[in-house]
Every structure is written in structure tokens, then in C-alpha cells.
Amino acid sequence: MTAATRRTAGKIPFLLLISAPLLAACQHQDATDTVTGWWHNFEGGEIAKLRAPPPGENLHYPHVGRTPTQPPELPTPEARLSLTTQLEAQRNLAQRESAAQGALPVIPPPPKPAPTATTTNTEQSGMTMTTVGQPEPESPSAINPAPDLAATSTPHASAPAKKTPPSAPAAEAELPPVVAKSIPPTPPGQFPKIGELPPPPPQFPGFDLPRDAIVSDPVRPDIDTSTPEGILIRFQPATDHVTGDPQGDYQHIVSLRGNRHLTILGFGAFMSADAALAPADQNREIALGLLRARVVARALIARGVPASAIILKAEAIGDGVRVTIND
């Protein structure tokens, strides 16, 4: 081995030691990231600084055993189809109302005020302007001479003229005086005072009129607002998914049943003032009530209740499902 070969062989390990950190620093970057880093270092400033580490970089990886092993409980396909139909109906109604109302009217700008013509009162100013070669305009007294008071007077000029008394100005219409009543403040912890009662009804001799004789009866809708009987099982709004854990209610129903039949009554909508009463809305809510009743029936059948001992019913307006035991 020559001297040159020995010198070259000694430099190779040294070059490998120098290039090893460089290769390790760039192992997570491709050619584009490397060139971009060089350019940022050349520009300097904030862009040349290192980025902050992502949050949770030093935390341990989560345990795979903690991930949920069961799929989440979702509404049945029939309930999802009912909800989709309801959303489509609302969208179509909004589109039809928007089309019926039409586009917003375009309000034209207000007209510009016409320029006021300025006139010069020659009687007040006493000055006129004329041009050379034009005759001077006649005075207003020459155009419209004053009437002859002597000619227009009555034949009896010597009789003194009667003076007419001055007429009194008409009285302006006045509004009735405003009587302000201050409401006393309510002390803390007390209820506000009730206002004044209506005037008493007229009395007739020999007749005893009730106190509310002049008050008309309020209009009451023909709807049964009483709370239905049975064990209540609640559901999430507009779905057939049970709220909470109804296992205890199911066991209680099975223990009370014995050999009797069960009536499962499912409701579609909540008992509220804005519940729709249109036939189409009632049909949709009754279908949802049947789906909810079917969910409860399947849970009871799984606990030993025969299907022949279950009666399914549905109503449009109500809350959840009511299970009653028939005598």
C-alpha cells in the first residue's frame, strides 16, 4: 500500500463521522423541505425560526383498549326516513313561500326638489333694471289703478259707517288631561299587587247574576290535555331512541304484568302549544309513535313477554311511550 492510499484510507472514516449528523438531521425531510429550509434561513427573521412543537408531542400514545368496542346507538332506518321527510317538507315550504313572496321591491330614490323661482318685488325694493333702448316698465299702480272709493261708496255718504265688532277667535280643541298613576315598587320577597277589577255587572231586581256574567268564555280546543295513564318511557325528540337506561322500567313492567295483556301507546310529538294539527303532520307523528311503541315491545319480548299479549297503539300528540296493564 502506497503512502497516498494510506492517507486516503485515513480520511474516509473522518468524512463518515462528519456526514452522519447531517444525514440524521435530514432523514425526516425530503428535497423540497430541505431547499425550503435553506431559503428561510437565507431570508432570516421570524420565518427562519423553528416552529413550536405540536401539542401533546411528549404524551404517551392512548391505550387501544379504551376505544369503544360497540357501535353508537342510532335511530332506526324508518325513524331516519321520517326525519328526512320532515326536513324535506320544511325545505319545500320555505322555497314555496319565498317564491310566492317574490323578489324584494326596489324603492326608487326620492324626487329631487324643483328649483324655486326667485321673484323681485318692485314695490318693496323700488328699483327696476332696464336695458338701453327698451321702455321702462309701467309701475304696478299704472297697470292696476286703485279703485275709486268715492264712486263705490253708498248713496248716503253723509251717514256714518257702522263699525263691525271684531269676531272672537274660535277655541282650540283640547285633549283630556292625562292622569298619571305611579305604580308603587314591590318590596323584595313579595308578589306584585293585582290591578283593578273590571266594573261590576248590572243588577236586576229578582235576578242573581254571577260575577263573570259579562266575561265571555275562552275558546278551548277539543283536545284531551290530561296526562295519560301508564308507565312513561321517554324518547329523544323526533327519534325512536330511548333516553337514559330504561332497563329498570322494563323489569318493573314484567314483574307487574303476570298473565295479563299490555297496551303500549306511543306518541309522536311533545305536548306543546305549537304542535301541528294538520292531517299530514298527524300522519307523520303517528308513524313515529308506532316506531317508538315497537322499540318498547321488542324490549319486553326479549324479557319473556309473548308477542300475542302486546297491543300497539299510537297517537300524534304526546310524550314518549306509555305502557298500561289491562285488567
Secondary structure, 3 states (H helix, E strand, C coil): CCHHHHHHHHHHHHHHHHHHHHHHHCCCCCHHHHHHHHHHHHHCHHHHCCCCCCCCCCCCCCCHHHCCCCCCCCCCHHHHHHHHHHHHHHHHHHHHHHHHHCCCCCCCCCCCCCCCCCCCCHHHHCCCCCCCCCCCCCCHHHHCCCCCCCCCCCCCCCCCCCCCCCCCCCCCCCCCCCCCCCCCCCCCCCCCCCCCCCCCCCCCCCCCCCCCCCCCCCCCCCCCCCCCCCEEECECCCCCCECCCCHHHHHHHHHHHCCCCEEEEEEEECCCCCCCCCHHHHHHHHHHHHHHHHHHHHHHHCCCCCHHHEEEEEEEECCCEEEEECC
